Amino acid sequence: MTDMTDMTGIIEVDVALDRPGFSLKVAFRTDESTLGIFGPSGAGKSTILAIMAGLVRPDRGVVRIGGRTLFDSDRKIDVPMHQRRVGMVFQDLRLFPHLTVSGNLRYGPNARRDDQEDLIEILQLGPLLQRTVADLSGGEQQRVAIGRALFIRPDIVLLDEPTGSLDGRLRAEILEYLGRIHRATGRPMIQVSHRVGDLLELAEELLVIDQGRVVGHGRYRDLLQDSKTLPTLRGRGIVNRLRGRSRQGATTVDVAGTAMQLVTPVKAPGEALEIMIEFDPADVALARDRVVGTSICNQIEGTVVRWTDDGAGVFVEVRLGVLGPSLVAEIGPESLDALEIGEGSRIVCLLKRQAIRIS
């Protein structure tokens, strides 16, 4: 884009907010360019974004982005929302239905009027500029909302459930657009979602929130081995994601970073494509050796990296190949003992083809 400057910097949030029936007390610090915030409904995820954007004033605390203090209760600093240089994509979009796409993109005093063709091209909004947003599909409206947040050339982009109302195909499409925007601009992005899979498409780190408190912060694989975080992730947040490449006209896919293949439930279209393979840890069974006389054709060899027992189950991380990606299997404690699993153990992962989801 036309101002591809280095937008990296440290993001610091340490705030408290007390309201009838709800208490928020969170503190986190990151220098990653992307952060995902996960948690159940009502955990406080959207409130964190609203505080950063200046829509909600916390009772006390500090908010700093890239060394710039936006809020500091002790120093009595509270930068007005329109001066924070924060781009916000709301869960309910908040577009103006009577305006054209162009009018929505350029609405507000902070919208840049100069050349924005690069942004319009990335989001493929050119053919839509003179249409009213009321005539657009859900995916098109989401792209307009993302474009409007970026038209102010913000220091950071906050995304509140940007794929929450979309189906699987449109979710994948919007996530791809977000990836393009991030690669082109380098702007830090914080995304809120109740789908870990969507966050992992973009985020370098995850912040896990439950009942207004931080219960985990770090890389996803590490959080899966954190007994304090697992109870929150168990609700709907644990998933395996592997990158792969489909084979033309075949049901088999090549797993990126390995020499391994997986058989999937669907046949690939006419051309080979980069894809994401997704499946749940509970759908992965483990064995000490390859199993004969079974209908499960996906039998992948790997090495146990570590395991964690949170009292409800055991999560075993398995590295595929020598330097390949890892996956997580959920097994019972009795299986852990029976298989004599330990760090460095060779293991075979069994996965039914019907358990695999492709995006």
For each residue, the residues with C-beta under 8 A, 3 or more apart:
1: 4 118 119 122 184 185
2: 114 115 118
3: 153
4: 1 184 185 186
5: 186
6: 186
7: 33 66 155 156 185 186 187 188
8: 31 33 66 186 188
9: 31 65 66 67 155 188
10: 29 30 31 64 66 67
11: 29 30 31 35 64 65 66 156 188 190
12: 28 29 62 63 64 65
13: 26 27 28 29 48 51 52 61 62 63 64
14: 26 27 28 61 62
15: 24 25 26 27 48 51 58 60 61 62 63 71
16: 23 24 25 58 59 60 61
17: 22 23 24 25 47 51 56 58 59
18: 22 23 24 59
19: 22 23
20:
21:
22: 17 18 19 42 44 212
23: 16 17 18 19 212
24: 15 16 17 18 44 47 48 58 212
25: 15 16 17 212 213
26: 13 14 15 44 48 209 212 213 214
27: 13 14 15 214
28: 12 13 14 207 214 217
29: 10 11 12 13
30: 10 11 35 205 217
31: 8 9 10 11
32: 35 188 203 204 205
33: 7 8 182 186 187 188 189 204
34: 182 188 189 190 191 202 203 204 205
35: 11 30 32 188 189 190 191 203 204 205 206 207
36: 190 191 192 193 196 199 200 202 203 205 206 207
37: 45 48 49 190 191 192 193 199 206 207 209
38: 45 193 194 196 199 206 207 208 209 232 233 237
39: 43 44 45 194 208 209 210 232
40: 43 194 210 232 235
41: 194
42: 22
43: 39 40 209 210 211 212
44: 22 24 26 39 47 48 209 211 212
45: 37 38 39 48 49 160 192 209
46: 49 50 91 160 161 192
47: 17 24 44 50 51 56
48: 13 15 24 26 37 44 45 51 52 192 209
49: 37 45 46 52 53 88 158 160 190 192
50: 46 47 53 55 56
51: 13 15 17 47 48 54 55 56 57 58 63 71
52: 13 48 49 63 65 70 86 156 158 190
53: 49 50 81 84 86 88 158
54: 51 57 70 71 78 79 80 81 84 86
55: 50 51 81 88
56: 17 47 50 51
57: 51 54 71 78
58: 15 16 17 24 51 61 71 73
59: 16 17 18 73
60: 15 16 73 74
61: 13 14 15 16 58 71 72 73
62: 12 13 14 15 69 71 72 73 74
63: 12 13 15 51 52 69 70 71 72
64: 10 11 12 13 67 68 69 70
65: 9 11 12 52 68 70 86 155 156 188
66: 7 8 9 10 11 155 156 188
67: 9 10 64
68: 64 65 155
69: 62 63 64 72 75 77 79
70: 52 54 63 64 65 77 78 79 84 86
71: 15 51 54 57 58 61 62 63 77 78 79
72: 61 62 63 69 75 76 77
73: 58 59 60 61 62 76
74: 60 62
75: 69 72
76: 72 73
77: 69 70 71 72
78: 54 57 70 71
79: 54 69 70 71 83 84
80: 54 83 84
81: 53 54 55 84 86
82: 108 109 110
83: 79 80
84: 53 54 70 79 80 81
85: 110 152 153 154 155 156
86: 52 53 54 65 70 81 154 155 156 157 158
87: 149 150 152 154 156 157 158 187
88: 49 53 55 149 157 158 160
89: 93 145 146 149 157 158 159 160 162
90: 93 94 145 160
91: 46 160 161 164 165
92:
93: 89 90 141 142 144 145
94: 90 145
95: 99 104 133 141 144 145 148
96: 99 103 104 107 133
97: 132 133 134
98: 132 134
99: 95 96 103 104 107 132 133
100: 103 104 129 130 131 132 133
101: 104 105 125 128 129 130 131 132 133 136 144
102: 105 106 129 130
103: 96 99 100 106 107
104: 95 96 99 100 101 107 133 144 148
105: 101 102 111 116 120 125 129 144 147 148 151
106: 102 103 111 113 151
107: 96 99 103 104 111 148
108: 82 111 152
109: 82
110: 82 85 152
111: 105 106 107 108 148 151 152
112: 116 151 152 153
113: 106
114: 2
115: 2 118
116: 105 112 119 120 151
117: 120 121
118: 1 2 115 121 122 184
119: 1 116 122 123 147 150 151 181
120: 105 116 117 123 125 126 129 147
121: 117 118 124 126
122: 1 118 119 177 180 181 184
123: 119 120 143 144 146 147 177 181
124: 121 127 143
125: 101 105 120 128 129 143 144 147
126: 120 121 129
127: 124
128: 101 125 131 136 140 144
129: 100 101 102 105 120 125 126
130: 100 101 102
131: 100 101 128 135 136
132: 97 98 99 100 101 135 136
133: 95 96 97 99 100 101 104 136 141 144
134: 97 98
135: 131 132
136: 101 128 131 132 133 140 141 144
137: 140 141
138: 141 142 165 166 170
139: 142 143 166 170 173 174
140: 128 136 137 143 144
141: 93 95 133 136 137 138 144 145
142: 93 138 139 145 146 162 163 166 170 174
143: 123 124 125 139 140 146 147 174 177
144: 93 95 101 104 105 123 125 128 133 136 140 141 147 148
145: 89 90 93 94 95 141 142 148 149 162
146: 89 123 142 143 149 150 159 162 174 177 178 181
147: 105 119 120 123 125 143 144 150 151
148: 95 104 105 107 111 144 145 151
149: 87 88 89 145 146 152 154 157 158
150: 87 119 146 147 153 154 157 181 185 187
151: 105 106 111 112 116 119 147 148
152: 85 87 108 110 111 112 149
153: 3 85 112 150
154: 85 86 87 149 150 157 187
155: 7 9 65 66 68 85 86 187 188
156: 7 11 52 65 66 85 86 87 187 188 189 190
157: 86 87 88 89 149 150 154 181 187 188 189 190
158: 49 52 53 86 87 88 89 149 189 190 192
159: 89 146 162 178 189 190 191 192
160: 45 46 49 88 89 90 91 192
161: 46 91 164 165 192 193 194
162: 89 142 145 146 159 174 178 191 193
163: 142 166 170 171 174 175 193 195 198
164: 91 161 193 194
165: 91 138 161
166: 138 139 142 163 170 171 174
167: 170 171
168: 171 172 359
169: 172 173
170: 138 139 142 163 166 167 173 174
171: 163 166 167 168 174 175 198 359
172: 168 169 175 176 276 359
173: 139 169 170 176 177
174: 139 142 143 146 162 163 166 170 171 177 178
175: 163 171 172 178 179 198 201 202
176: 172 173 179 180
177: 122 123 143 146 173 174 180 181
178: 146 159 162 174 175 181 182 189 191 201 202
179: 175 176 182 183 201 202
180: 122 176 177 183 184
181: 119 122 123 146 150 157 177 178 184 185 187
182: 33 34 178 179 185 186 187 189 202
183: 179 180 186
184: 1 4 118 122 180 181
185: 1 4 7 150 181 182
186: 4 5 6 7 8 33 182 183
187: 7 33 87 150 154 155 156 157 181 182
188: 7 8 9 11 32 33 34 35 65 66 155 156 157
189: 33 34 35 156 157 158 159 178 182 202
190: 11 34 35 36 37 49 52 156 157 158 159
191: 34 35 36 37 159 162 178 198 199 202 203
192: 36 37 45 46 48 49 158 159 160 161
193: 36 37 38 161 162 163 164 196 198 199
194: 38 39 40 41 161 164 236 237
195: 163 198 199 236
196: 36 38 193 199 200 206 220 233 236 237 238 239
197: 200 201 239 241 278
198: 163 171 175 191 193 195 201 202
199: 36 37 38 191 193 195 196 202 203 206
200: 36 196 197 203 206 220 239 241
201: 175 178 179 197 198 276
202: 34 36 175 178 179 182 189 191 198 199
203: 32 34 35 36 191 199 200 206
204: 32 33 34 35 219
205: 30 32 34 35 36 217 218 219
206: 35 36 37 38 196 199 200 203 216 217 218 219 220 223
207: 28 35 36 37 38 214 216 217
208: 38 39 214 215 216 217 223 229 232 233 237
209: 26 37 38 39 43 44 45 48 212 213 214 215 232
210: 39 40 43 213 215 231 232
211: 43 44
212: 22 23 24 25 26 43 44 209
213: 25 26 209 210
214: 26 27 28 207 208 209 217
215: 208 209 210 228 229 231 232
216: 206 207 208 223 226 228 229 232 233
217: 28 30 205 206 207 208 214
218: 205 206 222 223 226
219: 204 205 206 222 223
220: 196 200 206 223 224
221: 224 225 317 326 328
222: 218 219 225 226
223: 206 208 216 218 219 220 226 229 233
224: 220 221 229 230 233 238 308 315 317 328
225: 221 222 306 307 308 315 317
226: 216 218 222 223 229 230 308
227: 230 308 309 310 311
228: 215 216 231
229: 208 215 216 223 224 226 232 233
230: 224 226 227 233 234 238 308 310 312 315
231: 210 215 228 234 310 312
232: 38 39 40 208 209 210 215 216 229 235 237
233: 38 196 208 216 223 224 229 230 237 238
234: 230 231 237 238 312
235: 40 232
236: 194 195 196
237: 38 194 196 208 232 233 234
238: 196 224 230 233 234 280 281 315 328 330
239: 196 197 200 278 279 280 281
240: 278 279 280 281 284 327 328
241: 197 200 276 277 278
242: 255 256 276 277 278 325 327
243: 255 256 257 274 275 276 277 325
244: 253 254 255 256 262 274 275 276 277
245: 253 254 256 272 273 274 275
246: 250 253 268 269 272 273 275 358
247: 250 252 253 254 268 272
248: 268 269 270 271 272
249: 267 268 270
250: 246 247 267 268
251: 263 264 265 266 267 268 353
252: 247 261 262 263 264
253: 244 245 246 247 261 262 264 268 275 277 358
254: 244 245 247 260 261
255: 242 243 244 258 260 261 262 277 300 320 324 325
256: 242 243 244 245 325
257: 243 320 321 323 324 325
258: 255 320 321 324 325
259: 321
260: 254 255 300 320 321 324
261: 252 253 254 255
262: 244 252 253 255 277 298 300 351 353 356
263: 251 252 297 298 353
264: 251 252 253 277 353 356 358
265: 251 353 354 356
266: 251 358
267: 249 250 251
268: 246 247 248 249 250 251 253 271 272 273
269: 246 248 273
270: 248 249
271: 248 268
272: 245 246 247 248 268
273: 245 246 268 269
274: 243 244 245
275: 243 244 245 246 253 358 359
276: 172 201 241 242 243 244 358 359
277: 241 242 243 244 253 255 262 264 356 357 358
278: 197 239 240 241 242 356 357 358 359
279: 239 240 283 284 351 355 356 357
280: 238 239 240 283 284 330 355
281: 238 239 240 284 315 327 328 329 330
282: 330
283: 279 280 351 352 355
284: 240 279 280 281 327 328 329 330 349 350 351
285: 296 329 331 349 350 351
286: 316 318 329 331 335 339 341 347 348 349 350
287: 290 291 299 339 347 348 350
288: 339 340 346 347 348
289: 348
290: 287 299 301 348
291: 287 294 296 299 348 350
292:
293:
294: 291 350
295:
296: 285 291 299 350 351 352
297: 263 353
298: 262 263 349 350 351 352 353 356
299: 287 290 291 296 348 349 350
300: 255 260 262 320 348 349 351
301: 290 320 346 347 348 349
302: 318 319 320 321 326 327 346 347 348 349
303: 318 319 344 345 346 347
304: 307 316 317 318 319 341 342 343 344 345 346 347
305: 317 318 319 326 343
306: 225 316 317 343
307: 225 304 314 315 316 317 336 341
308: 224 225 226 227 230 314 315
309: 227 313 314 333 336
310: 227 230 231 313 315
311: 227
312: 230 231 234
313: 309 310 330 331 332 333
314: 307 308 309 330 331 332 333 335 336
315: 224 225 230 238 281 307 308 310 328 329 330
316: 286 304 306 307 328 329 330 331 336 341 347
317: 221 224 225 304 305 306 307 326 327 328
318: 286 302 303 304 305 326 327 328 329 347 349
319: 302 303 304 305 324 325 326
320: 255 257 258 260 300 301 302 324 325 326 327
321: 257 258 259 260 302 324
322:
323: 257
324: 255 257 258 260 319 320 321
325: 242 243 255 256 257 258 319 320
326: 221 302 305 317 318 319 320
327: 240 242 281 284 302 317 318 320 349
328: 221 224 238 240 281 284 315 316 317 318
329: 281 284 285 286 315 316 318 349
330: 238 280 281 282 284 313 314 315 316
331: 285 286 313 314 316 335 336 339
332: 313 314 335 336
333: 309 313 314 336 337
334: 337 338
335: 286 314 331 332 338 339
336: 307 309 314 316 331 332 333 339 341
337: 333 334 340
338: 334 335
339: 286 287 288 331 335 336 345 347
340: 288 337 345
341: 286 304 307 316 336 345 347
342: 304 345
343: 304 305 306
344: 303 304
345: 303 304 339 340 341 342
346: 288 301 302 303 304
347: 286 287 288 301 302 303 304 316 318 339 341
348: 286 287 288 289 290 291 299 300 301 302
349: 284 285 286 298 299 300 301 302 318 327 329
350: 284 285 286 287 291 294 296 298 299
351: 262 279 283 284 285 296 298 300 355 356
352: 283 296 298 355 356
353: 251 262 263 264 265 297 298 356
354: 265
355: 279 280 283 351 352
356: 262 264 265 277 278 279 298 351 352 353
357: 277 278 279
358: 246 253 264 266 275 276 277 278
359: 168 171 172 275 276 278
